[in-house]
């Protein structure tokens, strides 16, 4: 069995997470991060913990099923923590983990960019749909 140097192991590890490669697990993470509900949940938790019902009210249009799936996936990926407090009924709070807080500035910027550039995107869509040139 050939031995490898530390530099070779680091290079192999880096290659293992090249999202341009078809089998790279980072693609799954990019898919998760790129999901609209993930982005909105992470943004909604920016100011601290929220209960399920608070998140549901905050995220207009999300179904119970989709919110539950998103929260479970984010918990599985280590981006949020779920805390159950014994009470009647049980209280469940969701909060960002350190990993989720690390992601937060990125999704905040994407959300801000989308909100700021929506007029230009709408104009481009209209021009495209009308068959005219899209002006940049």
Rosetta blueprint (number, residue, H / E / L):
1 X L
2 X L
3 X L
4 X L
5 X L
6 X H
7 X H
8 X H
9 X H
10 X H
11 X H
12 X H
13 X H
14 X H
15 X H
16 X H
17 X L
18 X L
19 X L
20 X L
21 X L
22 X L
23 X L
24 X L
25 X L
26 X H
27 X H
28 X H
29 X H
30 X H
31 X H
32 X H
33 X H
34 X H
35 X L
36 X H
37 X H
38 X H
39 X H
40 X H
41 X H
42 X H
43 X H
44 X H
45 X H
46 X H
47 X H
48 X L
49 X L
50 X E
51 X E
52 X H
53 X H
54 X H
55 X H
56 X H
57 X H
58 X H
59 X L
60 X L
61 X L
62 X L
63 X L
64 X H
65 X H
66 X H
67 X H
68 X H
69 X H
70 X H
71 X H
72 X H
73 X H
74 X H
75 X H
76 X H
77 X L
78 X L
79 X L
80 X E
81 X E
82 X E
83 X E
84 X E
85 X E
86 X L
87 X L
88 X L
89 X L
90 X L
91 X E
92 X E
93 X E
94 X E
95 X E
96 X E
97 X L
98 X H
99 X H
100 X H
101 X H
102 X H
103 X H
104 X H
105 X H
106 X H
107 X H
108 X H
109 X H
110 X H
111 X H
112 X H
113 X H
114 X H
115 X H
116 X H
117 X H
118 X H
119 X H
120 X H
121 X H
122 X H
123 X H
124 X H
125 X H
126 X H
127 X H
128 X H
129 X H
130 X L
131 X L
132 X L
133 X L
134 X L
135 X L
136 X L
